[in-house]
Structure formats: structure tokens, C-alpha cells
Amino acid sequence: MRSVTVLCVLSMMIAGCAGRDTQQIPTVMGHDASSNCQMIQAEINANNKKVQELADEKGLKVAQNVAAGVVGLVAMMMLDNS
């Protein structure tokens, strides 16, 4: 019984680490040659905003993984005491 519980908890923790598919980003875009300073600045701002969104998302995912680990530990302790 204990090994089944441990296996279930580990499976949930591993599933929580799954990420999204990677997106290939080209190093050169078709509009690069005709971009002016305003267009480049707008693209930099958009990239910075996306980086911040991804950093916030990563922080949330870490918190979810920690919470899942704590729940798993509590469940194992409860089963050991019964």
C-alpha cells in the first residue's frame, strides 16, 4: 500500500514539472532590413514584456510544485501514522 501511495505522489510531482512545447525563434526576420528605430524599440519592449510574463509564470509553477510536494509529504506522514 505504501509503495502505491509513493508512486502516485511521485507521478503527480513529475507531471507538475511538464512544460510547454518549445517555440523556435528565427534570428533574422523578414522585416529587419526595413525596420526603423521606433519599430526596433517596440519589438524590444514587447520582448521584455514577454520575458517578464514568462518569469512570473515560472514563479507560479515553482510554487505549485512546492505545494504538491508538501501535500505528498503530509499524505505519506498520515499513512505512516495509520
Backbone as a printed PyTorch tensor [residue, N CA C, xyz], in Angstrom:
tensor([[[  0.8200,  -1.1950,   0.0000],
         [  0.0000,   0.0000,   0.0000],
         [  0.8620,   1.2560,   0.0000]],

        [[  1.9020,   1.2390,   0.8140],
         [  2.7670,   2.4190,   0.9050],
         [  3.4700,   2.6930,  -0.4270]],

        [[  3.9180,   1.6290,  -1.1000],
         [  4.6260,   1.8390,  -2.3660],
         [  3.6930,   2.4050,  -3.4320]],

        [[  2.4250,   2.0130,  -3.4030],
         [  1.4580,   2.5580,  -4.3550],
         [  1.2530,   4.0480,  -4.0900]],

        [[  1.1690,   4.4190,  -2.8250],
         [  0.9780,   5.8260,  -2.4600],
         [  2.1880,   6.6540,  -2.8890]],

        [[  3.3700,   6.1360,  -2.6140],
         [  4.5910,   6.8460,  -3.0020],
         [  4.6500,   6.9890,  -4.5180]],

        [[  4.2980,   5.9530,  -5.2430],
         [  4.2980,   6.0040,  -6.7010],
         [  3.3060,   7.0480,  -7.2170]],

        [[  2.1270,   7.1100,  -6.6070],
         [  1.1240,   8.1080,  -7.0130],
         [  1.6170,   9.5220,  -6.7480]],

        [[  2.2040,   9.7370,  -5.5880],
         [  2.7030,  11.0680,  -5.2400],
         [  3.8320,  11.4810,  -6.1780]],

        [[  4.7550,  10.5730,  -6.4370],
         [  5.8520,  10.8850,  -7.3590],
         [  5.3340,  11.1680,  -8.7640]],

        [[  4.3320,  10.4310,  -9.2010],
         [  3.7530,  10.6710, -10.5310],
         [  3.1400,  12.0610, -10.6190]],

        [[  2.4430,  12.4860,  -9.5660],
         [  1.8470,  13.8200,  -9.5660],
         [  2.9230,  14.8990,  -9.5760]],

        [[  4.0040,  14.6770,  -8.8290],
         [  5.0660,  15.6670,  -8.7820],
         [  5.7640,  15.7840, -10.1340]],

        [[  5.9960,  14.6590, -10.7840],
         [  6.6520,  14.6880, -12.0900],
         [  5.7470,  15.3410, -13.1220]],

        [[  4.4530,  15.0660, -13.0620],
         [  3.5050,  15.6740, -14.0080],
         [  3.4670,  17.1880, -13.8420]],

        [[  3.6790,  17.6730, -12.6290],
         [  3.6840,  19.1140, -12.3890],
         [  4.8760,  19.8160, -13.0090]],

        [[  5.9020,  19.0730, -13.3770],
         [  7.0960,  19.6740, -13.9610],
         [  7.0190,  19.7910, -15.4780]],

        [[  5.9670,  19.2680, -16.0620],
         [  5.8510,  19.3030, -17.5220],
         [  5.6960,  20.7410, -17.9880]],

        [[  6.3760,  21.0610, -19.0680],
         [  6.3170,  22.4140, -19.6140],
         [  5.6280,  22.4300, -20.9530]],

        [[  5.6410,  23.5480, -21.5670],
         [  5.0170,  23.6580, -22.8860],
         [  6.0430,  23.3360, -23.9660]],

        [[  5.5410,  23.1340, -25.1620],
         [  6.4260,  22.8570, -26.2950],
         [  7.2840,  24.0800, -26.5920]],

        [[  8.4870,  23.8250, -27.0470],
         [  9.3840,  24.9320, -27.3850],
         [  8.9300,  25.6040, -28.6700]],

        [[  9.2500,  26.8710, -28.7830],
         [  8.9400,  27.6190, -29.9930],
         [ 10.2550,  28.1230, -30.5710]],

        [[ 10.5450,  27.6930, -31.7800],
         [ 11.7620,  28.1320, -32.4350],
         [ 11.6020,  29.5890, -32.8610]],

        [[ 12.5940,  30.4010, -32.5530],
         [ 12.5650,  31.8180, -32.8880],
         [ 13.6630,  32.0880, -33.9060]],

        [[ 13.3000,  32.6280, -35.0580],
         [ 14.3230,  32.9130, -36.0620],
         [ 15.2400,  34.0480, -35.6150]],

        [[ 16.4950,  33.9590, -35.9770],
         [ 17.4380,  35.0190, -35.6130],
         [ 17.3040,  36.2280, -36.5190]],

        [[ 16.8070,  36.0090, -37.7260],
         [ 16.6090,  37.1030, -38.6770],
         [ 15.1590,  37.0610, -39.1380]],

        [[ 14.4920,  38.2070, -39.0650],
         [ 13.1000,  38.3030, -39.5080],
         [ 13.0720,  39.0130, -40.8550]],

        [[ 12.0170,  38.7810, -41.6110],
         [ 11.9030,  39.3670, -42.9360],
         [ 11.8600,  40.8810, -42.9360]],

        [[ 11.3370,  41.4800, -41.8890],
         [ 11.1930,  42.9380, -41.8340],
         [ 12.3940,  43.6400, -41.1980]],

        [[ 13.4220,  42.9070, -40.8260],
         [ 14.5790,  43.5160, -40.1460],
         [ 15.2640,  44.5970, -40.9890]],

        [[ 15.3960,  44.3580, -42.2690],
         [ 16.1190,  45.2990, -43.1170],
         [ 15.3970,  46.6400, -43.2430]],

        [[ 14.0720,  46.6150, -43.1350],
         [ 13.3080,  47.8590, -43.2970],
         [ 12.8430,  48.4570, -41.9660]],

        [[ 13.2930,  47.8990, -40.8350],
         [ 12.8700,  48.4010, -39.5160],
         [ 13.5460,  49.7210, -39.1920]],

        [[ 12.7730,  50.6260, -38.6060],
         [ 13.3600,  51.8850, -38.1440],
         [ 13.5260,  51.8080, -36.6160]],

        [[ 14.0110,  52.8660, -36.0170],
         [ 14.2870,  52.8670, -34.5780],
         [ 13.0190,  52.6300, -33.7510]],

        [[ 11.9160,  53.2120, -34.1580],
         [ 10.6690,  53.0430, -33.4110],
         [ 10.2010,  51.5930, -33.4550]],

        [[ 10.3250,  50.9710, -34.6120],
         [  9.9130,  49.5710, -34.7310],
         [ 10.8040,  48.6650, -33.8810]],

        [[ 12.0930,  48.9380, -33.8850],
         [ 13.0260,  48.1420, -33.0850],
         [ 12.7410,  48.3250, -31.5990]],

        [[ 12.4910,  49.5690, -31.1810],
         [ 12.1830,  49.8310, -29.7770],
         [ 10.8810,  49.1400, -29.3590]],

        [[  9.8760,  49.1500, -30.2380],
         [  8.6120,  48.4720, -29.9380],
         [  8.8230,  46.9660, -29.7860]],

        [[  9.6750,  46.3960, -30.6310],
         [  9.9530,  44.9690, -30.5370],
         [ 10.7230,  44.6380, -29.2570]],

        [[ 11.6470,  45.4810, -28.8760],
         [ 12.3900,  45.2790, -27.6190],
         [ 11.4320,  45.3300, -26.4380]],

        [[ 10.5200,  46.3130, -26.4380],
         [  9.5490,  46.4300, -25.3420],
         [  8.6410,  45.2050, -25.2760]],

        [[  8.1990,  44.7190, -26.4380],
         [  7.3470,  43.5280, -26.4670],
         [  8.1030,  42.3070, -25.9420]],

        [[  9.3750,  42.1920, -26.3200],
         [ 10.1860,  41.0720, -25.8330],
         [ 10.3910,  41.1480, -24.3290]],

        [[ 10.6450,  42.3380, -23.8140],
         [ 10.8290,  42.4990, -22.3690],
         [  9.5550,  42.1540, -21.6070]],

        [[  8.4120,  42.5440, -22.1590],
         [  7.1310,  42.2200, -21.5170],
         [  6.9180,  40.7120, -21.4890]],

        [[  7.2280,  40.0440, -22.5940],
         [  7.0670,  38.5890, -22.6560],
         [  8.0160,  37.8830, -21.6890]],

        [[  9.2270,  38.3750, -21.5620],
         [ 10.1850,  37.7960, -20.6140],
         [  9.6410,  37.9170, -19.1920]],

        [[  9.0680,  39.0600, -18.8560],
         [  8.5030,  39.2500, -17.5190],
         [  7.3210,  38.3050, -17.2810]],

        [[  6.4630,  38.1380, -18.2920],
         [  5.3300,  37.2140, -18.1630],
         [  5.8070,  35.7900, -17.9300]],

        [[  6.8280,  35.3760, -18.6650],
         [  7.3560,  34.0220, -18.5100],
         [  8.0220,  33.8420, -17.1450]],

        [[  8.6950,  34.8680, -16.6530],
         [  9.3210,  34.7860, -15.3290],
         [  8.2530,  34.6540, -14.2440]],

        [[  7.1620,  35.4160, -14.3880],
         [  6.0680,  35.3120, -13.4190],
         [  5.4380,  33.9260, -13.4620]],

        [[  5.2760,  33.3930, -14.6750],
         [  4.7000,  32.0600, -14.8380],
         [  5.5960,  31.0000, -14.2100]],

        [[  6.9020,  31.1650, -14.3730],
         [  7.8410,  30.1980, -13.7940],
         [  7.7490,  30.2270, -12.2740]],

        [[  7.6260,  31.4160, -11.7150],
         [  7.4930,  31.5270, -10.2640],
         [  6.2370,  30.8350,  -9.7730]],

        [[  5.1410,  30.9660, -10.5110],
         [  3.8890,  30.3060, -10.1500],
         [  4.0430,  28.8000, -10.2280]],

        [[  4.7310,  28.3200, -11.2630],
         [  4.9220,  26.8790, -11.4210],
         [  5.7860,  26.3150, -10.2910]],

        [[  6.7900,  27.0510,  -9.8680],
         [  7.6200,  26.6020,  -8.7420],
         [  6.7700,  26.5010,  -7.4820]],

        [[  5.9160,  27.4840,  -7.2630],
         [  5.0380,  27.4590,  -6.0860],
         [  4.0920,  26.2630,  -6.1450]],

        [[  3.5740,  25.9520,  -7.3290],
         [  2.6910,  24.7910,  -7.4720],
         [  3.4420,  23.4950,  -7.1710]],

        [[  4.6680,  23.3930,  -7.6460],
         [  5.4550,  22.1880,  -7.3960],
         [  5.7830,  22.0270,  -5.9150]],

        [[  6.0890,  23.1210,  -5.2440],
         [  6.3680,  23.0670,  -3.8100],
         [  5.1130,  22.6330,  -3.0650]],

        [[  3.9690,  23.1910,  -3.4340],
         [  2.7150,  22.8260,  -2.7830],
         [  2.4070,  21.3410,  -2.9860]],

        [[  2.6290,  20.8360,  -4.1950],
         [  2.3930,  19.4170,  -4.4560],
         [  3.3260,  18.5470,  -3.6150]],

        [[  4.5620,  18.9700,  -3.4600],
         [  5.4970,  18.2250,  -2.6240],
         [  5.0820,  18.1950,  -1.1710]],

        [[  4.6120,  19.3160,  -0.6750],
         [  4.1580,  19.3880,   0.7250],
         [  2.9480,  18.4920,   0.9280]],

        [[  2.0010,  18.5330,  -0.0120],
         [  0.8190,  17.6830,   0.0870],
         [  1.2360,  16.2150,   0.0690]],

        [[  2.1760,  15.8680,  -0.7720],
         [  2.6530,  14.4960,  -0.8270],
         [  3.3000,  14.0560,   0.4740]],

        [[  4.1030,  14.9230,   1.0620],
         [  4.7400,  14.5800,   2.3450],
         [  3.7100,  14.4040,   3.4500]],

        [[  2.7360,  15.3040,   3.4880],
         [  1.6890,  15.2080,   4.5130],
         [  0.9020,  13.9080,   4.3250]],

        [[  0.5850,  13.5680,   3.0840],
         [ -0.1590,  12.3300,   2.8220],
         [  0.6420,  11.1140,   3.2650]],

        [[  1.9490,  11.1130,   2.9910],
         [  2.7710,   9.9720,   3.4090],
         [  2.8480,   9.8840,   4.9220]],

        [[  2.9560,  11.0210,   5.6100],
         [  3.0200,  11.0130,   7.0680],
         [  1.7080,  10.5080,   7.6560]],

        [[  0.6020,  10.9110,   7.0530],
         [ -0.7070,  10.4610,   7.5500],
         [ -0.8580,   8.9660,   7.3740]],

        [[ -0.3710,   8.4280,   6.2520],
         [ -0.4540,   6.9860,   6.0290],
         [  0.4600,   6.2260,   6.9600]],

        [[  1.6050,   6.7790,   7.2930],
         [  2.5250,   6.1230,   8.2240],
         [  1.9470,   6.0450,   9.6210]],

        [[  1.1760,   7.0640,  10.0040],
         [  0.5880,   7.0950,  11.3430],
         [ -0.6260,   6.2050,  11.4720]],

        [[ -1.2470,   5.8060,  10.3670],
         [ -2.4560,   4.9910,  10.4690],
         [ -2.1730,   3.5160,  10.4630]]])
